[in-house]
Amino acid sequence: MNAFVQEKAGELGDICKKRDVRRLALFGSAASGSFDPASSDLDFLVEFQPLSPAQHADNYFGLQEDLERLFGVSVELVEPGPIQNPYFRQAVEETQVLLYAAA
């Protein structure tokens, strides 16, 4: 796992609990080792606990803001359901690194 992300693992877990995250995985450049904090963003695959639409929206955007504040870089959140492109789905599945899973 990327050291840039790993050093914040405790805070990341607290944020995930606060935002009702079921599962959070890192993918993309940070997961594959080509991450540059000066020019890269962080890509996360996120699954939430069952929530109302309003709670889901609040937690989605709140999680994005919390992660950007924690890491100091731009963050992209992707949920697995809407991924339609099979090549993108495969790339995400092959490179993802699990960071958090709710008990």
N, C-alpha and C positions, 0 to 999 in steps of 0.2 A: 504494500500500500504506500501511497505517496506520503513522505514525512511531513509535508506541509499540512496535510489533512490529519494524519495520525496524531500529531502533537495536540490536537484539539478534540480528541475522542471523548473525553469526559463531558465537555461543554456541549458537544454534538448530541450525546445521549440525552442530556437535560432538555435541549431544544426539541428533540424528537418526541419526548414524553409530553412536553407542554403543547405541542402541535398535533397530538393524536396520530403520530406516524406509526404505521404497522411495520413498514420495511423501508430502509433507505440504502441505496447502493450508489457507489461512485462509478462513472464510466467515462470514456473519452480519454483525452490527453493525460489527465491526472492519474487515471487507472493504468494507462499503458506506459507511463514513465517519461512522456515528452512534455510534461507540464512546465510552463514558465510563468511564475506569478506576475511578471511584468506585462505579459501579453495574452495569457490564456484565461479563459473562464473555467469554472467548475461545473461539470455536468452530473446531475443526480437523477436517478430513477427512484421515484417515491410512490409508495402505496399508503393510503390513509385508512384508519379504522372507519367503520360505517358512520357517516355523518349526514346531517341535513345539508341541502345545497348551500345554505347561507354559512353554516359552520365550515363546510368544505372550502368555500371561497376564502373565508377569513383565514383558515389554517394554511391554505396553499400560498397565498400572498404573504402571510405572516412568516411562514417558513422560509420563503425566498429572501425576505428582508433580514430575518435572523441569521441566515447563513451568509449573506453578503456582509453583514456587520461582523460576524465571527471571523471570516476569512479575509475580508478586505478586498475581495475581487468580485466580479460579476458572476452570478449564479444562474444556471438554466435548470429548471425542474421539468422532468418528463414523467408522465404517468403511463404505465404499460398499456392500458386499455386502448387509448387513442392511436397507438403506433400502428399505422397501416402499411408502411413500406417494409416489405420482408427483408430487404438488405440492411436497412437501418435497425430493425428488430434483431437481426442476427448479430450485427456489430455490437449492439448494446448487451445482448446476452453473453457474447463471447468475452467482452472486456470488463464487465461489471465486477465490482469488489464490494461485498456486503459490509456495510458500516454499522447498521443498527437493525435489530429485529425485536419487536415487542414480545414480551414473555407471554 
